[in-house]
Amino acid sequence: MADSGGKVKLNELAVEAGVSLSTVSKVLNGRSDVSAQTRAKVEELLGKHGYQRRPGLPNRDTLIELVFPELETAWAMEIIRGVENVARANDLSVVLTESGDRHSPSPAWITGVLRRRPVGVVLLFADLAAEAKAALKSRAIPFVIIDPAGDPAPDVPAVGSANWSGGLVATRHLIELGHTRIAAITGRDDMMCSFARVDGYRSAMNSAGLEIDERFVRFGNFRVDGGRRIALELLTLPDRPTAIFAGSDLQALGVIEAARTLGLRVPLDLSIVGYDDLQLAQWSSPALTTVHQPLTEMAEEAARLVIRMSEGTLETIPRMDLATRLVIRDSTAAPAAG
């Protein structure tokens, strides 16, 4: 057992908790054969005394843990690919965990990760509960959030992307083609990236002196069904939009399906821009104009960061946003005359 990075010694902590040193060791290593009451008491004292295992310890596992709220194939595969690339280059393996919701993993997850003791953890969440942060810190298990979807607290290492710029360039492209009635279907209304992307849309419209019809600004769910449902509402308005900026490629595919249902041709009758640039975007019909969000590169950076943090070579909390860019394909064109 490593010595504490603070003043308290584990034997002293065991005495204060009224348990054996081996029980403290079991709690530190995520063993399941400790009662919930005893575990909570020991964890409370570890936090109270600021116990922290030193980084760079020998005999650590050879795993990077990658945690998703849900494994959706198209989007998740880009992230998995990036973490795998860095893990392979460092002779590490990747373990996938599905837990919690889009805000944070479930409380039960922390017990398992303490038992597995990975080199580090990469998470696809907006934040972590304070208790989970403290438990990981005390075991010197670094974590980084890949955060295209939220706004993590200042004490959370995170890798994100330039969502506002993405919304700006997508809308500006449609304006430059000559569209004036442009709708935006963004993501959930409890995700910062949803607001950032639609704020980029608003900025582009305002800069061009175009009026924003508030009926054209909708919050969705980043899924195909959400894009289809909202697009059917928008495209049956008497003065329907001639172009739609969808906050994800999956929503954009739903918009394309809605257009077909209504007999509208893409891009002759309706232009569509997506967001993410998943591999399926180039194989849709028509091929999708979209904003490239560097998901694989974001995952690679996150994996590199947890490795460096596990080695104790970073002194500050790392935060970075990678650039987005427009990829023009076949789903956008000038509006039809009249």
Disulfide bonds with the S-S distance in Angstrom:
none
